Amino acid sequence: MGRLLKHAETFRYVADYEGDPVEMSDAREMVEQAETFVAAMRAEFMPEESDDNDYV
């Protein structure tokens, strides 16, 4: 999970500070990875709520 966050941070940095655009496919991948991360955190820290969640 840590690598996914670092990878997303790199894309954000490039887009925010270097002015380079992020490709749509890269943005979609980051969103998918964010959904995976959120689902994992919900399952770990809010297990009663993750059972009712149909996001992932």
Secondary structure, DSSP 8 states (H G I E B T S, - for coil): -HHHHHHHHHHHHIIIII-----HHHHHHHHHHHHHHHHHHHHHH-HHHHTT----
